[in-house]
C-alpha cells in the first residue's frame, strides 16, 4: 500500500493490469529526452505504479492533459508492490522497459538512494531543489543521497488510524462512537479485549480484523527504529518493540480474532463488501481502497477512530524518473505538478491519500468524509501525522517486513508455534538479503 504502503496501495486498483501487461505497456528505453511520439510535438508519458496512488480516479491525469494538450498519460498499475518491485529491479538491470515515471514505496527508497542512485535522474537538474520547502523535512531527506542528489518527489505519507464497520459493531452489541472506542482501545491489549467481546456475539462469518499481518505492520509503524537502527545496522531480531508487535499479533492469531486473509488477495478484496471483518488498521491511503472494494453499499457503514497505542506511519511513496526514461523533462514536470500542494490536497479529499506537502496538510485540516460516517479525516490523520515518529529507513525494510508477515500467516492459518514461525522468519530474512 500510498504503504502501504507500501504501501506501496482497488477501486483505485480496479484498473490494475497483469504484470506481463504492465511490462509491455511501460515500454521505453534510453531514447533522447527531446523525442516526441507523433506529429506536432505530442508526447505520451508512461507512468508505472503499484496499488492506490489514485491519480486517475481523482481526475488529476485528465486535468493535467487539459492543461497540457500535447501530453497523453498512460498508466500501468501492478496491484502487489512486491511483484512491482521485483519487476522494476529486472528492468533497471537491463535498462529497458522502464516507464517515464516509476513509483517507489517508502520502504524501498533507502535501496534507491544507497544502491541504485545511478539508475535514476537527479531531479535537481530540473529545478527540484527549489521545492524542498514544500515538503516535510523527513520526506525530502529520505529521497536524497549522501552527496545531495534528489531521486524522488514525495507523494503521500501513511498516518495511521483504525477503520471499523459500525453496522457489525451494533450487531455484536459494541459501541460505535469513535471517541468512546478510542478510549476503550487506547492500548493494543484493549483492542484485543474488545475483539474477544466482538467474537462472542459476532455476526456469522465475521472476524474482528482482517489479518494479523496488517496488525503487525500497523504496530511496527508506531516505532522510530524497526528493522534497522540509525547507523544502518540490522536490528529486527533484537528490537524489543518489534518483538512486542510480534507477540501481540501472535496473541490475536491464537485467540482466533482474524479472518485469516492475505492482504491484497482477491479473497481479501471481496471481504470488504462481504463484512468478513469488523476492523482494519488503516493508514490514510487505505480509505480509497476501502471505498473501491466495499462500493456504494458500504457508504455510511464505515467509521474511523484513533489508533490504539499512539500515532504511527505505514507507507507513503515517491515518484521518480529513471535515467532510461524516454521523456525525462516532461516526466519531471508531471511529477512536480502531481506532488504540488494543490494536487496533494485534491487527492486526499477524493481518495484519502494524506499529503506529504506541508502546504497541503494545512489545506485539508477540516476535511470530513461522508463515506466514513462523516469522520473528521483531516483532523484524525493530521494529528497522527504530527505525532508519528520519524522512522529510520533501511535498505531491506520491505523484504524483512514481508518475511515476518509471511511467518505470522503461518501461525494464523496453519497453527504453527510462535517459536517455529519466528525461526522461519529468520531463515526467510537470511535467504532474502543474506
LINSULGI-V192512 format. One line per field, one symbol per residue. ss: DSSP state (H for helix, E for strand, - for the rest). phi: phi as a letter, one per 20 degrees, with the letter a starting at -180 (. if undefined). A space follows every 10 residues. Layout:
# LINSULGI-V192512
ss: ???
phi: ???
This chain:
# LINSULGI-V192512
ss: ---------- --------HH HHHHH----- --------HH H-EEEEEEEE ---------H HHHHHHH--- EEEEEEEE-- HHHHHHHHHH HHHH------ EEEEEHHHHH HHHHH-HHHE --HHHH-HHH HHHHE-HHHH HH-E-----E --EEEEEEEE EEEEEHHHHH H------HHH HHHH---HHH HHHHHHHHHH H-----EEE- -HHHHHHHHH -------E-- ---E-----H HHHHHHHHHH HHHH---E-- -----HHHHH HHHH--EEEE EEE--HHHHH HHHH-HHH-- -EEEE----- --EEEEEEEE -E-----HHH HHHHHHHH-- HHHHHHHHHH H--EE-EHHH HHH-----EH HH--E-HHHH HHHHHHH--- ------HHHH HHHHHHHHHH HHHH---HHH HHHHHHHHHH HHH-
phi: ...fnge... gfdfefdfgf fffffefpdf fgfefdeafm mfcdeecdcc mdfnfffenf fffffffcge ddddddbdfe ffffffffff fffencmeef ccecfgfdff fffeccffec ffffgdofff egffdggfff ffddffenfd dadfedccgd bcebefffff femefdffff fgffdfdfff ffffffffgf cfgglcdfcf bfffffffff fedfdcdcef enefcgfdff ffffffffff ffffeledel dfgmfgffgf ffefmfbecb gcfgffffff gfefmffefn edbccgffmo fbccnobcdc dffeffcfff ffffffffef gffffffffe cnfffeffff gffdgefccf felmgfffff ffffffefff efddfdgfff gfffffffff ffddmffgff ffffffffff fedn
